[in-house]
Amino acid sequence: MDLEQIIYNLVLHGGNARAEAYEALDAAERGNFEEAEKHLEKADEEFYEGHKYQNMLTQGEQSEAPNFLVIHAQDQLMTALAEKNLIKRMIELYKRVNQLEKRQK
């Protein structure tokens, strides 16, 4: 696989992971935690798919020196991971709020 394809896949799967994580957050805001979990699972799948391409870069399958696009693509994937992890914590907070609201009713 050439460098351009690897970069494309890093950005693609990083973006997909981020989008799924935000879909999970939206579902949690609506109180639909089952849907939120499904989106988080999809986000994890997308991240791990992207990680395969990141490994291609770090394991030396590409002999070219890293360039701006490589760095940007890896940044996209790792930012998606950071956001996904933060969103998971936010969903746990939504669950707690939801439980407290149910107790008050």
LINPE-V875008 format. One record per backbone hydrogen bond with DSSP energy under -1.0 kcal/mol. NH is the residue of the N-H (numbers start at 1). CO is the residue of the C=O. If there is no record, write none. Layout:
nh	co
NH	CO
NH	CO
This chain:
nh	co
6	2
7	3
8	4
9	5
10	6
11	7
12	8
13	9
14	10
15	11
16	12
17	13
18	14
19	15
20	16
21	17
22	18
23	19
24	20
25	21
26	22
27	23
28	24
29	25
30	26
31	28
32	27
33	31
36	32
37	33
38	34
39	35
40	36
41	37
42	38
43	39
44	40
45	41
46	42
47	43
48	44
49	45
50	46
51	47
52	48
54	50
55	51
56	52
57	53
58	54
59	55
60	57
61	56
71	67
72	68
73	69
74	70
75	71
76	72
77	73
78	74
79	75
80	76
81	77
82	78
83	79
84	80
85	81
86	82
87	83
88	84
89	85
90	86
91	87
92	88
93	89
94	90
95	91
96	92
97	93
98	94
99	95
100	96
101	97
102	98
103	99
104	100
